[in-house]
Amino acid sequence: MHVFVTGASGWIGSAVVTDLLGAGHEVTGLARSDASAAAVAAKGAHVRRGDLDDLDGLRAGAKDADAVIHLANKHDFVNPAVSSTAERAAVQTIGDTLAGTGRPFLLASGIAAMVQGRPATEDDVSPFHGADSPRGGSENLALEFVDQGVRSVSLRFAPTVHGTGDHGFIAILAAIAREKGVSGYPGDGTHRWAAVHRTDAARMVTLGLENAPAGTRLHAVAEEGVPAREIAEAIGRAFDLPVASIPADDIPAHFGWIGTFFAMDLAATSTATQKLLGWTPGGPTLVDDLDAGAYSV
């Protein structure tokens, strides 16, 4: 297939492009800068210049491809409404373009706030609807296009997609630990984060493109949940820092905006995904990566 990938030069997207090309697919990656374009081209993919605000470019990219994998996001955690508005507009544009074609439309989503008190599963329906909800309710919006002849598939990524070179949540927590001189964890640290290695996540995306039926929700999850205290302890070992509990009242001041996420229980399973796709994660665990120095470079 000829696949149009947004976020093609990003942390997850670049790994997905590599996996798609290795599986024999043709790829066109959206790139908003010269550096991003060069990175996409270096992998052997075609380049379409543009960004999430270029709706005409998104429309053209989707129209010219056999499938779309939408991984780009503004990730403005300080002004989340900016990210949500852009995300919803992009999903609406791509969905409208693919309506009636039967083509695959895979989009990135997450498991945050999906359920309380247990690990999230693929059967759990996202509670987010409408433009004012997190990510602009994009998962439910995309899945609505199934009734309009689109093979929409949700890609729910674990809160940490880890590996050497990651600049996401774990790297931010590591930077905070180094700045504060202590690797902290919220409260008693028993709440958990699901995790997946970057290469395992990319493999799941390719398999989902090739095999997932319309309306499927896939979980890119290798570890159901790593306790926050174990994450903090591994960060402490990596940078030779003491480890300490951060009381609830001190979480915002200590962690900043990421404290809200680090204090959440974000466990999830991928049993259904693994069975459906024949996907067996085999990459290093999150703690393995931390202990091996993946976040120390």
N, C-alpha and C positions, 0 to 999 in steps of 0.2 A: 504494500500500500504506500501511497504518497501521503505522508502525515505532516500536518501543519502543527507546530509546537510553539505555544507562547511560553515565555520564561525559559527559553532554550539554553541560555547561558548561565542560568541560576544554579544553585547548589543541587537541587533535585533534577532540574531540567537538563543540565549538562550530562548527568549520568543517564537519564532517560534517552537522550539523543544517541549516546554511545551504544546503549543496549538496542535501540531500534535499528540503528545502522548494522550492528552485528547480527541482527535477526533477518537482515535482507530488505528492510524497508527503506524507502526514500524519504528524506526529511527536509522540510523547510522550516527554519527557526526564525521567530520574531526577535529582532535585535534593536534596541533603542539607542545604542552608542557605537562608535567605531570599534571600541575594545570588545564589546559584546559580539559585534558582527564578525570580527576577526576570530574570536574564540569558536563561534559556531562554524565558520567556514573551515577552520583548521581541522575540525572533526570529519569533514567531508560532506557536510550538509549545505543546502542552499540557504540563502539569507533573504529575509524580507525585513526592511527597515521600518520601524514604527514602535508604538507603545500602546498601552491599554486605552489611552484617550483618543487614539486614531481609529475610530470605529469603521471608517471606510476601508482602512488597511486590514482590519480584522475580518471584515466582510469579504474582501477580495481573497485573503489567505484561506479562509474557510471554503469559499466557492471553488478555488483551484485545487483543493486537496480531496483525497478519498476519506480522510478522517482528521479530527482535530483533538489535540490533547492540550488542555488549557491549564497551565501551571503558574502563570504569571500572577503576581499580586503586589500591590503597592506596599503592603506591610507597614502602614503608618500606625503604629500602636499608640502614639500620642494623640493623633486625630483619626480614630478608626472610621469615622463617617466618610472620610475621603477615600479610604480603601474600599469600604462597602459600596459606595456610590459607583466607583469605577468598576468594581467587580460585577455588580448587577448589570450595568450597561453592557459590559463585554459579553457576559453570558447570554443576555437577551439578543444581542446582535448575532452571535455565533449560532444560537438556536434558531433564530428566524431564518438565517441563511441556509441552514441544513434541513429545515422543515420539509418533509415529504421525500427526502432522498434515501432514508434508511441508513445513512452513514453514521459511523461511530463518533460520539462526542464525549470524551472523558475529561472530567474537570477535578482539580484539587479541592479537597475539603479537609475537615479535621474532626476530632472526637471531643473537643472541649465542650463541657456542659451538656453532653448528649444525654447522660443518665446520672443518677446519684446512687451511691451505696453498693454498686457492683460494676464489673467491667462492661463497657459498651460492646455490643455485638452488631453484626451486619444487619440484623433484623430491626434494630432500633431506628426509628424514623427521626430525622432531624427536627427539633422543635422550632427551628428558625424560619420564619416566613416574612416576606416583605422587605422593602428597601431599607427600613430602619433597624433591621435585625443584624447580628454579626455576619460578616461577609455578604451582606445584602440579601441573605436568604438564597444564595446562589445555588446550593445543592438542590433544594426543592424546586427552584425555578428551572434548572436544567432537566430534572426528572419529569417535569410537566411536559416537556417536549417529546417524551416517549409517545404520547397520544397524537403527536403531530408527525409521526414517522421519522423520529431520530433515535438512534441507538445510544441513548444517554447512559453513562456509567459514572458513578461517584467514586473518587479515589480519596478515601479518608486516611491521611497520613498520621502516624504517631506524632506526639508533640515534639519528640526529638528524632530526627533522621540524622544519624551521627556518622562520623568518619573523619579522617585526616583532612583538614582544610575547611571544616564546618565553621561558619560564622553565625550560626543560629543560637537557639536558647542556651544550650550547654556552654557554648563559647562566651556568651554574655554572662552567665553565672560564674564562669571561671574568671572573667575579667573583674567582676565585682569582688570575688574572693581575694584576688591579688590586691585590688585597691583598698579593701577594708582590712586586709591582714588576717582574715579569718574566713573559713569556708562555712557559711551558715546554711541552715535548713529551717523551714518554718515549723514552729510548734514542736510536736514530738517526732516529726519526720516519717511517720508511718504511711502517709498518703503516697500514692504511686504514680509514676509516669510510664506509659507504654513507650517502647523504643523499637527502632529498626535501623539496620545499617543501610547506608545510601545505595549500595549496589543491589541489595535485596529489594529495596523499594523500587528501583528502576526495573528490575526483572519482573516484578509484579505488574507494573504499568504495561509493559509490552505484552505480557500474557493476558491482561485484561483487555487490551486493544484487540487481540486476536480471538479471544474466546468468550468474554463476558456478555451475557444477554442484555438486552435493553432493560433499564430500570434497576440494574444491579448496584449494590453498595459494597465496595471492596475495602478491606482494612489492610493497609501496609503496616503490619505490626508483627514483630518477631518476638519481643518480650512483652508479656501481658502487663507487667508493671514493675518498675524498679523503684523501691522506696526512696523518698527524697533524702533521707539520712544517708543511704548508701551512695547516692550521687554526690552529696556533699563530702562524704568521707573519701571518695575516689578523687575528687577535685583537691581535697586537702593533701592526699598522698602525692598527687601530680606536682603540686607547687610547694610541698613541705610547709603546709599551713595548719594551724589548729582548726578544729571543727567544733561548732557550737550551735545550739538551738537559738533561734531568733523568736522572741515572744510575739504574739499576734499584733500587739500595739506598735511594735517596732519594725514590722515587715515593710511597710511603705518606705520608711526612711532608709532602711538598710538595702533593700533590693530595687527600689524605684518601681517603674511600671511593670517589670517582669515579676515582681512579688505576687501580684494577683494570680498569675499563671502557676508559679512555683508552689503556691499554697493550695492548688486544686488537686483533687484526686482524678487523674486522667488515665485510668487503666482501661484496657480494651483487649479483646480476643480477635483472632483471625482464623478461627477453625473453619468457618464456612468458606472463606476466601481460599485457604490452602486446599480444601477439598475440591472446590469448583475448578481451580486453575491448575492443580497439581504443582502448586508453588510451595517449596520448602526452604525457608530462610536458612542461610548457612554462614552468614558473615559474623564478624566479631560482635560480642555483646557491648553494651554501652560502657560498662565498667572495664571490660577488656580494652576498649579503645582509650579510655582515660588512663588506665595503668600503662599502656604501651606508648603514651606520649602524644596521642593524636591531637590533643588540645594544648600541647606545650610548644608547638612549633610556630 
